[in-house]
């Protein structure tokens, strides 16, 4: 999954995540360094991508751990990720119940 785009604070142009990963900490449009909040946004976006990837593989405990990481650094989950969090918790509970029944 491609990291989300961030907006350059200098030229205000959007920098797609795949481009950002290739160019590093400088805006490819104006060549000015991206500010620390842009780096933070990139890190949060990558963490959310990892959560989505884990859930896509059925690893709901891992997905929830990635969301907890975002919350631990003081960011609030978007409404969409709060909904995913509820869904993933329910899926994890369902998985746990199946695992216990299969072992019995």
Backbone as CSV, one residue per row, in Angstrom:
resi,resn,N_x,N_y,N_z,CA_x,CA_y,CA_z,C_x,C_y,C_z
1,UNK,0.842,-1.178,0.000,0.000,0.000,0.000,0.889,1.244,0.000
2,UNK,0.549,2.225,-0.795,1.337,3.446,-0.936,1.006,4.402,0.207
3,UNK,2.021,4.979,0.859,1.746,5.959,1.909,0.917,7.129,1.374
4,UNK,0.162,7.734,2.251,-0.680,8.865,1.864,0.154,10.085,1.503
5,UNK,-0.450,10.981,0.752,0.219,12.215,0.348,0.276,13.202,1.511
6,UNK,1.250,14.095,1.461,1.337,15.204,2.411,1.421,16.496,1.610
7,UNK,1.103,17.608,2.265,1.145,18.917,1.613,2.411,19.642,2.050
8,UNK,3.142,20.170,1.094,4.355,20.932,1.381,3.947,22.244,2.059
9,UNK,4.570,22.585,3.194,4.204,23.834,3.874,4.702,25.081,3.140
10,UNK,5.669,24.924,2.253,6.222,26.076,1.531,5.427,26.405,0.276
11,UNK,5.312,25.448,-0.627,4.626,25.718,-1.896,3.175,25.253,-1.892
12,UNK,2.783,24.539,-0.827,1.402,24.078,-0.629,0.950,23.031,-1.640
13,UNK,1.871,22.489,-2.403,1.502,21.458,-3.362,1.498,20.103,-2.681
14,UNK,0.653,19.226,-3.167,0.557,17.883,-2.627,1.723,17.035,-3.136
15,UNK,2.283,16.260,-2.229,3.377,15.364,-2.575,2.872,13.942,-2.335
16,UNK,2.643,13.171,-3.410,2.155,11.798,-3.246,3.119,10.962,-2.412
17,UNK,2.569,10.038,-1.661,3.376,9.208,-0.775,4.466,8.436,-1.471
18,UNK,4.184,7.897,-2.665,5.219,7.126,-3.359,6.366,8.024,-3.829
19,UNK,6.047,9.264,-4.204,7.086,10.223,-4.591,7.888,10.626,-3.361
20,UNK,7.184,10.877,-2.268,7.825,11.290,-1.023,8.810,10.233,-0.537
21,UNK,8.430,8.986,-0.655,9.318,7.906,-0.233,10.609,7.913,-1.057
22,UNK,10.507,8.329,-2.305,11.675,8.334,-3.188,12.568,9.558,-2.985
23,UNK,11.956,10.725,-2.654,12.746,11.956,-2.570,13.219,12.289,-1.167
24,UNK,12.667,11.661,-0.164,13.099,11.924,1.203,12.406,13.108,1.839
25,UNK,13.176,13.988,2.464,12.603,15.068,3.265,12.488,16.399,2.544
26,UNK,12.745,16.441,1.252,12.632,17.689,0.496,11.453,17.597,-0.464
27,UNK,10.760,18.697,-0.629,9.645,18.765,-1.560,10.187,18.653,-2.990
28,UNK,9.646,17.763,-3.805,10.154,17.638,-5.171,9.767,18.832,-6.057
29,UNK,8.813,19.649,-5.605,8.360,20.797,-6.392,9.228,22.036,-6.147
30,UNK,9.446,22.355,-4.865,10.176,23.589,-4.537,11.559,23.316,-3.939
31,UNK,11.866,22.061,-3.662,13.153,21.626,-3.111,13.394,22.086,-1.675
32,UNK,12.399,22.680,-1.036,12.565,23.092,0.355,12.302,21.900,1.261
33,UNK,12.944,21.918,2.429,12.719,20.793,3.350,11.270,20.796,3.853
34,UNK,10.761,19.608,3.989,9.437,19.462,4.594,9.584,19.643,6.096
35,UNK,8.597,20.238,6.714,8.712,20.504,8.143,8.479,19.227,8.964
36,UNK,8.816,19.273,10.245,8.669,18.083,11.089,7.240,17.551,11.141
37,UNK,6.250,18.432,11.035,4.876,17.929,11.086,4.576,17.083,9.851
38,UNK,5.195,17.409,8.720,5.013,16.583,7.524,5.641,15.209,7.743
39,UNK,6.798,15.176,8.385,7.431,13.894,8.693,6.548,13.094,9.645
40,UNK,5.956,13.789,10.607,5.054,13.126,11.557,3.848,12.566,10.812
41,UNK,3.269,13.378,9.927,2.120,12.915,9.136,2.489,11.682,8.325
42,UNK,3.678,11.673,7.738,4.132,10.519,6.962,4.253,9.284,7.836
43,UNK,4.789,9.473,9.023,4.960,8.335,9.934,3.603,7.773,10.358
44,UNK,2.661,8.657,10.667,1.319,8.208,11.044,0.662,7.505,9.860
45,UNK,0.775,8.081,8.671,0.188,7.461,7.480,0.778,6.071,7.241
46,UNK,2.080,5.937,7.405,2.716,4.625,7.216,2.214,3.632,8.256
47,UNK,2.059,4.086,9.488,1.570,3.215,10.551,0.148,2.749,10.248
48,UNK,-0.692,3.655,9.763,-2.061,3.278,9.390,-2.058,2.311,8.206
49,UNK,-1.135,2.503,7.291,-1.012,1.564,6.173,-0.633,0.176,6.677
50,UNK,0.289,0.116,7.628,0.672,-1.179,8.200,-0.525,-1.831,8.889
51,UNK,-1.344,-1.017,9.561,-2.549,-1.555,10.205,-3.476,-2.162,9.153
52,UNK,-3.687,-1.442,8.065,-4.542,-1.952,6.994,-3.983,-3.246,6.399
53,UNK,-2.678,-3.287,6.201,-2.051,-4.484,5.637,-2.218,-5.676,6.570
54,UNK,-2.013,-5.456,7.860,-2.157,-6.538,8.832,-3.592,-7.062,8.844
55,UNK,-4.546,-6.149,8.849,-5.952,-6.566,8.836,-6.277,-7.312,7.547
56,UNK,-5.710,-6.874,6.448,-5.930,-7.554,5.172,-5.434,-8.986,5.174
57,UNK,-4.460,-9.271,6.017,-3.935,-10.637,6.156,-4.648,-11.403,7.277
58,UNK,-5.654,-10.764,7.895,-6.367,-11.420,8.987,-5.643,-11.351,10.313
59,UNK,-4.618,-10.516,10.409,-3.832,-10.350,11.643,-4.404,-9.160,12.422
60,UNK,-5.599,-9.363,12.978,-6.315,-8.262,13.618,-5.635,-7.757,14.882
61,UNK,-4.986,-8.640,15.640,-4.261,-8.189,16.836,-3.136,-7.238,16.436
62,UNK,-2.435,-7.560,15.349,-1.371,-6.683,14.865,-1.943,-5.357,14.375
63,UNK,-3.041,-5.423,13.637,-3.674,-4.200,13.134,-4.078,-3.291,14.289
64,UNK,-4.660,-3.867,15.319,-5.066,-3.078,16.485,-3.855,-2.508,17.217
65,UNK,-2.761,-3.248,17.234,-1.537,-2.747,17.871,-1.009,-1.528,17.117
66,UNK,-1.091,-1.542,15.775,-0.649,-0.376,15.005,-1.524,0.829,15.315
67,UNK,-2.835,0.619,15.440,-3.712,1.744,15.789,-3.398,2.271,17.186
68,UNK,-3.089,1.365,18.090,-2.732,1.778,19.455,-1.463,2.627,19.446
69,UNK,-0.552,2.304,18.545,0.686,3.083,18.413,0.363,4.530,18.020
70,UNK,-0.546,4.701,17.074,-0.942,6.052,16.649,-1.554,6.807,17.831
71,UNK,-2.417,6.134,18.574,-3.049,6.783,19.725,-2.031,7.080,20.823
72,UNK,-1.032,6.223,20.977,-0.031,6.402,22.026,0.814,7.655,21.813
73,UNK,0.994,8.066,20.570,1.777,9.276,20.315,0.911,10.530,20.336
74,UNK,-0.353,10.344,20.692,-1.223,11.500,20.911,-2.111,11.882,19.747
75,UNK,-2.106,11.089,18.684,-2.984,11.392,17.557,-4.333,10.720,17.763
76,UNK,-5.369,11.392,17.302,-6.712,10.829,17.357,-6.963,10.083,16.058
77,UNK,-7.581,8.920,16.158,-7.939,8.175,14.957,-9.086,8.886,14.253
78,UNK,-9.074,8.857,12.942,-10.181,9.420,12.165,-11.426,8.560,12.403
79,UNK,-12.566,9.091,12.042,-13.810,8.326,12.176,-13.713,7.003,11.423
80,UNK,-13.100,7.034,10.248,-12.967,5.812,9.450,-12.120,4.769,10.190
81,UNK,-11.042,5.216,10.832,-10.197,4.257,11.553,-10.817,3.837,12.874
82,UNK,-11.639,4.674,13.484,-12.376,4.229,14.669,-13.356,3.118,14.289
83,UNK,-13.972,3.250,13.117,-14.880,2.204,12.623,-14.102,0.926,12.324
84,UNK,-12.949,1.062,11.678,-12.113,-0.106,11.410,-11.689,-0.770,12.720
85,UNK,-11.351,0.059,13.711,-10.940,-0.475,15.006,-12.053,-1.332,15.612
86,UNK,-13.291,-0.846,15.561,-14.425,-1.628,16.082,-14.576,-2.937,15.309
87,UNK,-14.480,-2.840,13.991,-14.618,-4.032,13.148,-13.506,-5.037,13.441
88,UNK,-12.270,-4.547,13.550,-11.140,-5.438,13.788,-11.222,-6.082,15.170
89,UNK,-11.701,-5.341,16.167,-11.887,-5.946,17.503,-12.896,-7.075,17.435
90,UNK,-14.014,-6.828,16.726,-15.036,-7.873,16.591,-14.474,-9.079,15.839
91,UNK,-13.712,-8.834,14.791,-13.120,-9.925,14.021,-12.120,-10.712,14.872
92,UNK,-11.352,-10.022,15.689,-10.398,-10.689,16.569,-11.126,-11.563,17.587
93,UNK,-12.203,-11.032,18.139,-13.002,-11.806,19.099,-13.561,-13.054,18.430
94,UNK,-14.037,-12.892,17.208,-14.567,-14.025,16.449,-13.473,-15.049,16.170
95,UNK,-12.289,-14.577,15.783,-11.153,-15.473,15.533,-10.782,-16.233,16.797
96,UNK,-10.751,-15.529,17.919,-10.372,-16.152,19.191,-11.371,-17.229,19.573
97,UNK,-12.636,-16.955,19.360,-13.680,-17.932,19.672,-13.543,-19.176,18.805
98,UNK,-13.246,-18.982,17.521,-13.055,-20.135,16.614,-11.840,-20.955,17.040
99,UNK,-10.764,-20.293,17.399,-9.550,-20.989,17.790,-9.778,-21.832,19.032
100,UNK,-10.505,-21.284,19.996,-10.776,-22.038,21.216,-11.661,-23.244,20.945
101,UNK,-12.670,-23.079,20.059,-13.553,-24.206,19.732,-12.793,-25.285,18.958
102,UNK,-11.857,-24.872,18.083,-11.105,-25.842,17.302,-10.173,-26.670,18.183
103,UNK,-9.703,-26.085,19.269,-8.796,-26.796,20.162,-9.537,-27.737,21.093
104,UNK,-10.826,-27.528,21.270,-11.604,-28.347,22.232,-11.939,-29.710,21.663
